[in-house]
């Protein structure tokens, strides 16, 4: 399927909606792994294809190295979702997401921080890889 901006926006909206549902049910204060498992459940319930803890090799000097990088979730093969449970999102989280997008050659990603009172206030960071491919 062609990944138009409209399709990617619709998909990220579905992901954010699922995350809001998880946050409403669980609140804040749990481990990232709990939120990741519940978000995976919610997204699959919505009929979306999810890859969880997807390995991400690193290319160094034209050599692909299987190191310890893993993307929390990849939704429909085109949106990276990183799940966090931290006091606040920082520049490092955006940088990590952008690095994953570039290494995976994907266009859009979201960081979701479940350790906030309201997910929509400081708990969502969306990044776009402007130069995929």
mmCIF file of the C-alpha atoms, coordinates in Angstrom:
data_MODEL
# 
_entry.id   MODEL 
# 
loop_
_atom_site.group_PDB 
_atom_site.id 
_atom_site.type_symbol 
_atom_site.label_atom_id 
_atom_site.label_alt_id 
_atom_site.label_comp_id 
_atom_site.label_asym_id 
_atom_site.label_entity_id 
_atom_site.label_seq_id 
_atom_site.pdbx_PDB_ins_code 
_atom_site.Cartn_x 
_atom_site.Cartn_y 
_atom_site.Cartn_z 
_atom_site.occupancy 
_atom_site.B_iso_or_equiv 
_atom_site.pdbx_formal_charge 
_atom_site.auth_seq_id 
_atom_site.auth_comp_id 
_atom_site.auth_asym_id 
_atom_site.auth_atom_id 
_atom_site.pdbx_PDB_model_num 
ATOM 1   C CA . UNK A 1 1   ? 0.000  0.000  0.000  1.00 0.00 ? 1   UNK A CA 1 
ATOM 2   C CA . UNK A 1 2   ? 1.226  3.459  -0.878 1.00 0.00 ? 2   UNK A CA 1 
ATOM 3   C CA . UNK A 1 3   ? 2.086  5.430  2.242  1.00 0.00 ? 3   UNK A CA 1 
ATOM 4   C CA . UNK A 1 4   ? 0.509  8.785  1.480  1.00 0.00 ? 4   UNK A CA 1 
ATOM 5   C CA . UNK A 1 5   ? 0.523  11.568 4.050  1.00 0.00 ? 5   UNK A CA 1 
ATOM 6   C CA . UNK A 1 6   ? -3.227 11.065 4.472  1.00 0.00 ? 6   UNK A CA 1 
ATOM 7   C CA . UNK A 1 7   ? -2.800 7.348  5.172  1.00 0.00 ? 7   UNK A CA 1 
ATOM 8   C CA . UNK A 1 8   ? 0.052  7.941  7.640  1.00 0.00 ? 8   UNK A CA 1 
ATOM 9   C CA . UNK A 1 9   ? -1.930 10.669 9.440  1.00 0.00 ? 9   UNK A CA 1 
ATOM 10  C CA . UNK A 1 10  ? -4.942 8.361  9.718  1.00 0.00 ? 10  UNK A CA 1 
ATOM 11  C CA . UNK A 1 11  ? -2.744 5.557  11.037 1.00 0.00 ? 11  UNK A CA 1 
ATOM 12  C CA . UNK A 1 12  ? -0.989 7.765  13.611 1.00 0.00 ? 12  UNK A CA 1 
ATOM 13  C CA . UNK A 1 13  ? -4.406 9.033  14.750 1.00 0.00 ? 13  UNK A CA 1 
ATOM 14  C CA . UNK A 1 14  ? -5.549 5.434  15.281 1.00 0.00 ? 14  UNK A CA 1 
ATOM 15  C CA . UNK A 1 15  ? -2.388 4.687  17.261 1.00 0.00 ? 15  UNK A CA 1 
ATOM 16  C CA . UNK A 1 16  ? -2.840 7.778  19.439 1.00 0.00 ? 16  UNK A CA 1 
ATOM 17  C CA . UNK A 1 17  ? -6.501 6.864  20.018 1.00 0.00 ? 17  UNK A CA 1 
ATOM 18  C CA . UNK A 1 18  ? -5.488 3.380  21.158 1.00 0.00 ? 18  UNK A CA 1 
ATOM 19  C CA . UNK A 1 19  ? -2.800 4.862  23.428 1.00 0.00 ? 19  UNK A CA 1 
ATOM 20  C CA . UNK A 1 20  ? -5.336 7.214  24.999 1.00 0.00 ? 20  UNK A CA 1 
ATOM 21  C CA . UNK A 1 21  ? -7.617 4.239  25.701 1.00 0.00 ? 21  UNK A CA 1 
ATOM 22  C CA . UNK A 1 22  ? -4.745 2.353  27.364 1.00 0.00 ? 22  UNK A CA 1 
ATOM 23  C CA . UNK A 1 23  ? -3.771 5.416  29.408 1.00 0.00 ? 23  UNK A CA 1 
ATOM 24  C CA . UNK A 1 24  ? -7.368 5.952  30.578 1.00 0.00 ? 24  UNK A CA 1 
ATOM 25  C CA . UNK A 1 25  ? -7.595 2.330  31.730 1.00 0.00 ? 25  UNK A CA 1 
ATOM 26  C CA . UNK A 1 26  ? -4.181 2.036  33.391 1.00 0.00 ? 26  UNK A CA 1 
ATOM 27  C CA . UNK A 1 27  ? -3.225 5.581  34.381 1.00 0.00 ? 27  UNK A CA 1 
ATOM 28  C CA . UNK A 1 28  ? 0.432  6.392  34.900 1.00 0.00 ? 28  UNK A CA 1 
ATOM 29  C CA . UNK A 1 29  ? 3.109  4.751  36.992 1.00 0.00 ? 29  UNK A CA 1 
ATOM 30  C CA . UNK A 1 30  ? 3.530  1.316  35.379 1.00 0.00 ? 30  UNK A CA 1 
ATOM 31  C CA . UNK A 1 31  ? 6.501  -0.124 33.537 1.00 0.00 ? 31  UNK A CA 1 
ATOM 32  C CA . UNK A 1 32  ? 6.934  0.469  29.814 1.00 0.00 ? 32  UNK A CA 1 
ATOM 33  C CA . UNK A 1 33  ? 6.501  -3.256 29.135 1.00 0.00 ? 33  UNK A CA 1 
ATOM 34  C CA . UNK A 1 34  ? 2.960  -3.200 30.585 1.00 0.00 ? 34  UNK A CA 1 
ATOM 35  C CA . UNK A 1 35  ? 1.935  -0.261 28.412 1.00 0.00 ? 35  UNK A CA 1 
ATOM 36  C CA . UNK A 1 36  ? 3.558  -1.851 25.373 1.00 0.00 ? 36  UNK A CA 1 
ATOM 37  C CA . UNK A 1 37  ? 1.651  -5.109 25.885 1.00 0.00 ? 37  UNK A CA 1 
ATOM 38  C CA . UNK A 1 38  ? -1.687 -3.328 26.387 1.00 0.00 ? 38  UNK A CA 1 
ATOM 39  C CA . UNK A 1 39  ? -1.113 -1.002 23.433 1.00 0.00 ? 39  UNK A CA 1 
ATOM 40  C CA . UNK A 1 40  ? -0.302 -4.026 21.250 1.00 0.00 ? 40  UNK A CA 1 
ATOM 41  C CA . UNK A 1 41  ? -3.594 -5.610 22.354 1.00 0.00 ? 41  UNK A CA 1 
ATOM 42  C CA . UNK A 1 42  ? -5.557 -2.414 21.575 1.00 0.00 ? 42  UNK A CA 1 
ATOM 43  C CA . UNK A 1 43  ? -3.973 -1.959 18.155 1.00 0.00 ? 43  UNK A CA 1 
ATOM 44  C CA . UNK A 1 44  ? -4.562 -5.589 17.171 1.00 0.00 ? 44  UNK A CA 1 
ATOM 45  C CA . UNK A 1 45  ? -8.150 -5.282 18.398 1.00 0.00 ? 45  UNK A CA 1 
ATOM 46  C CA . UNK A 1 46  ? -8.501 -2.456 15.865 1.00 0.00 ? 46  UNK A CA 1 
ATOM 47  C CA . UNK A 1 47  ? -7.315 -4.801 13.110 1.00 0.00 ? 47  UNK A CA 1 
ATOM 48  C CA . UNK A 1 48  ? -3.821 -3.365 12.737 1.00 0.00 ? 48  UNK A CA 1 
ATOM 49  C CA . UNK A 1 49  ? -0.737 -5.457 12.021 1.00 0.00 ? 49  UNK A CA 1 
ATOM 50  C CA . UNK A 1 50  ? 1.861  -5.063 14.787 1.00 0.00 ? 50  UNK A CA 1 
ATOM 51  C CA . UNK A 1 51  ? 5.482  -6.144 15.043 1.00 0.00 ? 51  UNK A CA 1 
ATOM 52  C CA . UNK A 1 52  ? 6.678  -6.004 18.638 1.00 0.00 ? 52  UNK A CA 1 
ATOM 53  C CA . UNK A 1 53  ? 10.318 -5.590 19.697 1.00 0.00 ? 53  UNK A CA 1 
ATOM 54  C CA . UNK A 1 54  ? 11.410 -5.639 16.067 1.00 0.00 ? 54  UNK A CA 1 
ATOM 55  C CA . UNK A 1 55  ? 15.189 -5.938 15.708 1.00 0.00 ? 55  UNK A CA 1 
ATOM 56  C CA . UNK A 1 56  ? 16.901 -3.065 13.945 1.00 0.00 ? 56  UNK A CA 1 
ATOM 57  C CA . UNK A 1 57  ? 20.340 -3.754 12.492 1.00 0.00 ? 57  UNK A CA 1 
ATOM 58  C CA . UNK A 1 58  ? 22.901 -0.992 12.273 1.00 0.00 ? 58  UNK A CA 1 
ATOM 59  C CA . UNK A 1 59  ? 24.826 -0.402 9.059  1.00 0.00 ? 59  UNK A CA 1 
ATOM 60  C CA . UNK A 1 60  ? 28.428 0.588  9.646  1.00 0.00 ? 60  UNK A CA 1 
ATOM 61  C CA . UNK A 1 61  ? 30.896 0.918  6.756  1.00 0.00 ? 61  UNK A CA 1 
ATOM 62  C CA . UNK A 1 62  ? 28.557 -0.987 4.443  1.00 0.00 ? 62  UNK A CA 1 
ATOM 63  C CA . UNK A 1 63  ? 28.299 -3.855 6.933  1.00 0.00 ? 63  UNK A CA 1 
ATOM 64  C CA . UNK A 1 64  ? 24.999 -4.733 8.585  1.00 0.00 ? 64  UNK A CA 1 
ATOM 65  C CA . UNK A 1 65  ? 25.571 -5.357 12.302 1.00 0.00 ? 65  UNK A CA 1 
ATOM 66  C CA . UNK A 1 66  ? 22.955 -7.137 14.376 1.00 0.00 ? 66  UNK A CA 1 
ATOM 67  C CA . UNK A 1 67  ? 23.292 -5.156 17.572 1.00 0.00 ? 67  UNK A CA 1 
ATOM 68  C CA . UNK A 1 68  ? 20.899 -4.587 20.428 1.00 0.00 ? 68  UNK A CA 1 
ATOM 69  C CA . UNK A 1 69  ? 18.567 -2.041 18.802 1.00 0.00 ? 69  UNK A CA 1 
ATOM 70  C CA . UNK A 1 70  ? 14.888 -2.935 18.923 1.00 0.00 ? 70  UNK A CA 1 
ATOM 71  C CA . UNK A 1 71  ? 11.895 -0.858 17.946 1.00 0.00 ? 71  UNK A CA 1 
ATOM 72  C CA . UNK A 1 72  ? 9.103  -1.257 20.501 1.00 0.00 ? 72  UNK A CA 1 
ATOM 73  C CA . UNK A 1 73  ? 6.333  -1.470 17.893 1.00 0.00 ? 73  UNK A CA 1 
ATOM 74  C CA . UNK A 1 74  ? 6.065  -1.160 14.136 1.00 0.00 ? 74  UNK A CA 1 
ATOM 75  C CA . UNK A 1 75  ? 2.469  -0.647 13.030 1.00 0.00 ? 75  UNK A CA 1 
ATOM 76  C CA . UNK A 1 76  ? 1.384  -1.746 9.549  1.00 0.00 ? 76  UNK A CA 1 
ATOM 77  C CA . UNK A 1 77  ? 5.050  -1.924 8.555  1.00 0.00 ? 77  UNK A CA 1 
ATOM 78  C CA . UNK A 1 78  ? 5.322  1.849  8.361  1.00 0.00 ? 78  UNK A CA 1 
ATOM 79  C CA . UNK A 1 79  ? 4.975  3.634  11.738 1.00 0.00 ? 79  UNK A CA 1 
ATOM 80  C CA . UNK A 1 80  ? 7.505  3.194  14.547 1.00 0.00 ? 80  UNK A CA 1 
ATOM 81  C CA . UNK A 1 81  ? 6.042  3.528  18.052 1.00 0.00 ? 81  UNK A CA 1 
ATOM 82  C CA . UNK A 1 82  ? 8.351  3.936  21.023 1.00 0.00 ? 82  UNK A CA 1 
ATOM 83  C CA . UNK A 1 83  ? 6.722  3.435  24.425 1.00 0.00 ? 83  UNK A CA 1 
ATOM 84  C CA . UNK A 1 84  ? 8.111  5.358  27.390 1.00 0.00 ? 84  UNK A CA 1 
ATOM 85  C CA . UNK A 1 85  ? 7.298  5.761  31.055 1.00 0.00 ? 85  UNK A CA 1 
ATOM 86  C CA . UNK A 1 86  ? 9.496  8.698  32.062 1.00 0.00 ? 86  UNK A CA 1 
ATOM 87  C CA . UNK A 1 87  ? 8.973  11.953 33.952 1.00 0.00 ? 87  UNK A CA 1 
ATOM 88  C CA . UNK A 1 88  ? 8.989  13.937 30.693 1.00 0.00 ? 88  UNK A CA 1 
ATOM 89  C CA . UNK A 1 89  ? 9.970  13.505 27.079 1.00 0.00 ? 89  UNK A CA 1 
ATOM 90  C CA . UNK A 1 90  ? 13.236 15.109 26.059 1.00 0.00 ? 90  UNK A CA 1 
ATOM 91  C CA . UNK A 1 91  ? 15.271 15.781 22.963 1.00 0.00 ? 91  UNK A CA 1 
ATOM 92  C CA . UNK A 1 92  ? 16.994 12.434 23.344 1.00 0.00 ? 92  UNK A CA 1 
ATOM 93  C CA . UNK A 1 93  ? 13.677 10.614 22.800 1.00 0.00 ? 93  UNK A CA 1 
ATOM 94  C CA . UNK A 1 94  ? 13.061 12.500 19.567 1.00 0.00 ? 94  UNK A CA 1 
ATOM 95  C CA . UNK A 1 95  ? 16.626 11.828 18.443 1.00 0.00 ? 95  UNK A CA 1 
ATOM 96  C CA . UNK A 1 96  ? 16.274 8.116  19.209 1.00 0.00 ? 96  UNK A CA 1 
ATOM 97  C CA . UNK A 1 97  ? 13.044 7.938  17.202 1.00 0.00 ? 97  UNK A CA 1 
ATOM 98  C CA . UNK A 1 98  ? 14.535 9.792  14.241 1.00 0.00 ? 98  UNK A CA 1 
ATOM 99  C CA . UNK A 1 99  ? 17.559 7.466  14.294 1.00 0.00 ? 99  UNK A CA 1 
ATOM 100 C CA . UNK A 1 100 ? 15.241 4.445  14.218 1.00 0.00 ? 100 UNK A CA 1 
ATOM 101 C CA . UNK A 1 101 ? 13.244 5.928  11.338 1.00 0.00 ? 101 UNK A CA 1 
ATOM 102 C CA . UNK A 1 102 ? 16.403 6.541  9.311  1.00 0.00 ? 102 UNK A CA 1 
ATOM 103 C CA . UNK A 1 103 ? 17.886 3.106  10.055 1.00 0.00 ? 103 UNK A CA 1 
ATOM 104 C CA . UNK A 1 104 ? 14.595 1.353  9.251  1.00 0.00 ? 104 UNK A CA 1 
ATOM 105 C CA . UNK A 1 105 ? 13.995 3.588  6.199  1.00 0.00 ? 105 UNK A CA 1 
ATOM 106 C CA . UNK A 1 106 ? 10.532 4.569  7.473  1.00 0.00 ? 106 UNK A CA 1 
ATOM 107 C CA . UNK A 1 107 ? 8.820  7.941  7.324  1.00 0.00 ? 107 UNK A CA 1 
ATOM 108 C CA . UNK A 1 108 ? 6.798  8.439  10.538 1.00 0.00 ? 108 UNK A CA 1 
ATOM 109 C CA . UNK A 1 109 ? 7.178  7.584  14.208 1.00 0.00 ? 109 UNK A CA 1 
ATOM 110 C CA . UNK A 1 110 ? 5.597  8.387  17.542 1.00 0.00 ? 110 UNK A CA 1 
ATOM 111 C CA . UNK A 1 111 ? 6.971  8.382  21.083 1.00 0.00 ? 111 UNK A CA 1 
ATOM 112 C CA . UNK A 1 112 ? 4.248  7.808  23.690 1.00 0.00 ? 112 UNK A CA 1 
ATOM 113 C CA . UNK A 1 113 ? 5.030  8.672  27.311 1.00 0.00 ? 113 UNK A CA 1 
ATOM 114 C CA . UNK A 1 114 ? 2.507  7.012  29.595 1.00 0.00 ? 114 UNK A CA 1 
ATOM 115 C CA . UNK A 1 115 ? 3.956  8.576  32.753 1.00 0.00 ? 115 UNK A CA 1 
ATOM 116 C CA . UNK A 1 116 ? 1.925  11.783 32.471 1.00 0.00 ? 116 UNK A CA 1 
ATOM 117 C CA . UNK A 1 117 ? -1.487 12.803 33.830 1.00 0.00 ? 117 UNK A CA 1 
ATOM 118 C CA . UNK A 1 118 ? -2.890 13.391 30.341 1.00 0.00 ? 118 UNK A CA 1 
ATOM 119 C CA . UNK A 1 119 ? -1.315 11.689 27.370 1.00 0.00 ? 119 UNK A CA 1 
ATOM 120 C CA . UNK A 1 120 ? -2.358 14.552 25.093 1.00 0.00 ? 120 UNK A CA 1 
ATOM 121 C CA . UNK A 1 121 ? -0.416 17.061 27.220 1.00 0.00 ? 121 UNK A CA 1 
ATOM 122 C CA . UNK A 1 122 ? 3.262  16.289 26.924 1.00 0.00 ? 122 UNK A CA 1 
ATOM 123 C CA . UNK A 1 123 ? 2.948  12.550 26.346 1.00 0.00 ? 123 UNK A CA 1 
ATOM 124 C CA . UNK A 1 124 ? 3.023  12.408 22.549 1.00 0.00 ? 124 UNK A CA 1 
ATOM 125 C CA . UNK A 1 125 ? 5.943  13.217 20.254 1.00 0.00 ? 125 UNK A CA 1 
ATOM 126 C CA . UNK A 1 126 ? 5.615  12.669 16.497 1.00 0.00 ? 126 UNK A CA 1 
ATOM 127 C CA . UNK A 1 127 ? 8.594  12.762 14.156 1.00 0.00 ? 127 UNK A CA 1 
ATOM 128 C CA . UNK A 1 128 ? 8.900  12.581 10.381 1.00 0.00 ? 128 UNK A CA 1 
ATOM 129 C CA . UNK A 1 129 ? 11.907 11.282 8.498  1.00 0.00 ? 129 UNK A CA 1 
ATOM 130 C CA . UNK A 1 130 ? 11.974 13.775 5.635  1.00 0.00 ? 130 UNK A CA 1 
ATOM 131 C CA . UNK A 1 131 ? 14.435 11.730 3.566  1.00 0.00 ? 131 UNK A CA 1 
ATOM 132 C CA . UNK A 1 132 ? 13.384 8.058  3.540  1.00 0.00 ? 132 UNK A CA 1 
ATOM 133 C CA . UNK A 1 133 ? 14.930 5.854  0.901  1.00 0.00 ? 133 UNK A CA 1 
# 
